[in-house]
């Protein structure tokens, strides 16, 4: 779980819209604008999930409508689930096996050649530790950045605010709550360093 200790306090006098607050990474309350965007993403991902087994070309043509950026060679097995979709950015030749869930309240950036096993979760949302603020519906998000040529094992959960360096490996079932250095292997809950990967050649 990402901590909210670095966040500014909720300011009831803030004059920005909830969307402006969300885009800035500050506390916001989801309203009609957010729910409409979520509903659109849900419709598009449902269409993708249903199309992929019968017409992969038509399904893949939907990816630029779902996501903010989709480089060539991206292949995502169904089902995929997102919050907004538009905040997710894919580099070239990425692959995700069955069951990717990516909750993109904040940006998710995925480098070229990165691979996800089945049932991986990318979780940018955070909620206040204060139960009274949670009850009032305040939430926020912290970005997730995943480098190039990363391998994320099945069932891994990447939490809000995490950066994973190029060439890293995340073990199956790991819960990643802290940054992962490039060319390292992490595993466990919470994920811990298992080994460093040598540079070949």
N, C-alpha and C positions, 0 to 999 in steps of 0.2 A: 504494500500500500504506500503510495506517495504521500509524504507529509504535507500539510497545509501551512507549516510554520513559516515558510518564506513568503506567503501570500499577504497582500495588504488586507486590512480588515474590510469587511463589508461596509460600504458607504451608502446609507439610504438617501443621501442628497446628491448622489452622482446623476448627472443629467444625460449621460449617454444612453443610447438604446441598448437593449439587452444583447442585440447582435454585435454592436460595437464593443461591449464589454467582453463578450465571448471571444471575438476576434483578437482582442488585446491580451487574452489569457487571464482576465480578471473574473471575479465572481459575477454570475448572472443567473437569471431564472428563465428557464425555457418557456416560450410563449408561442402564439400562433405562427409567427415567422419560422421558428425553429421546427415546430411540429409539421408544418407543411413541407419543409425541406427534407425532414426525416421520412415522411410519407412518400415523397417522390423517390428517394433513394430506395425505399423498401419495394416500391412497385418495379423499379428498374432491375434491382437484384433478383427479385422473384422471376421476372421475365428472363433474365440471364440464366438463372438456375434451371428453369424449365426448358429453355431453348438448347442449352449446350449439348445434351445427349442426342438431340435429333437434328440440329443444324448448327454446327460449331462456328461456321463463318458468320451467320447472323448473330449468334451470341457474342462473339468477339467484337463485332461491330458496335455493340452496346457499351463496351468498356470505356471509351472516351466520354460517353454521356454520364457514366456512373462516377468516374474518378476525375480528379483535378488534372493529372498528367498520366499518360500511359505511353511509354516508349515502345518501340517495336519489340516483338518477341515475348510479350507477357502472356502467360497461360495460367489461368486460375480454374481449378476444378470446382465443380459445384458441390454443396451450396456455399456461397459467400454471403456474409451479412455485414452491413456497415450502418453507421449512424447517418452521416451526411454524404460520404463518398468524395465530395469535392475537395476535401482536405487531405486526400491520400494521393501520393505522387510516386509512380513506379518508374524505375530505371529499366534499361533494356534487359531482355532475356531473363526476367524473373519468373518463378514458378511457385504456385501454392497448391498443395494437395487438398483433399476434401475438408470442408468445414472451417475455412478461415473466418474469424470474426475480428473486425477492425472498427473500434469505436473511436471515431475521428472528431471529437469535440475540438481538439487541437490538431495541428498538422502531423501527419505521418509520412516520412520520407524513406524510401526503400531504394538502395543502390543497385546498380546493374549486377545481374548474375546471382542475386540472392534467392535462396530456396527455403520454402516453408513446408514442414511435414503436415500431417493432418491435424485438424482441431487446434491450431495455433490461435492465440488471442492477443491482440494488440489493444491495450486499454489506456487511452489518454485521459478519461474523465477522473476528476477527484471530487470529493465531497468534504464539507467542513467536519472537523472532529467534534465541534460543538453541536450537540444534538438539537438544540433549539434552532440553530441556523439550518441544519439539515431539514427539520420539520417545515421550515418556511420555503424550502425548495431551492436554496442556493447551491450552485455547483460551479465548477471551473474545469479547465483542462491544461495539461502540460504536454508538449510535443514528444514524439518518439522519432528517433533518427536511427536508421539501420544502414550500415555501410554496404559496400560492394562485396559480392562473393561470400556472403554470410550464409550459414546453414543453421536454421532453427528447427530443432527436432519436434516431433509430434507431441501435442499436448502442452507445449511451453506457453507461458504467459509472460508477456512483456508489459511492464507497468509504466504509468505516466512518468514522463521526464527522463526516460532512459535513452542513452546513446550507445549503440553497439558498433565497434570499430570494424574496419575492412577485414575480411578473411576470418572472422571469429566463428566459433561453433557453440551453439546453445543446446545442451543436452535435452533429450525428451523429458517432458514433465517439469522442466525447470521453471521457477518463478523468479523473474529477473527484476529486481527492484533498484539496482545500482548500475552505473555505466559498466560496459564490458570493453576491455582494451582490444585493439586490433590483434589478430592472429593469436587468440587465446581460446581455450575451451573452458566453459563454465557449465555447472550442473548442480541440481539440488534445489531445495526450498529452505531458505533463500539461496539463489544461485551463488556458488563460490568458484573461485579459480581451481581448475583441475590440472591444467598444464598450459605451457606456452608452445606455440607451433613454430618450428624452425623455418627459415627462409630457404626454399629449395634452390640448389644450384649456386 
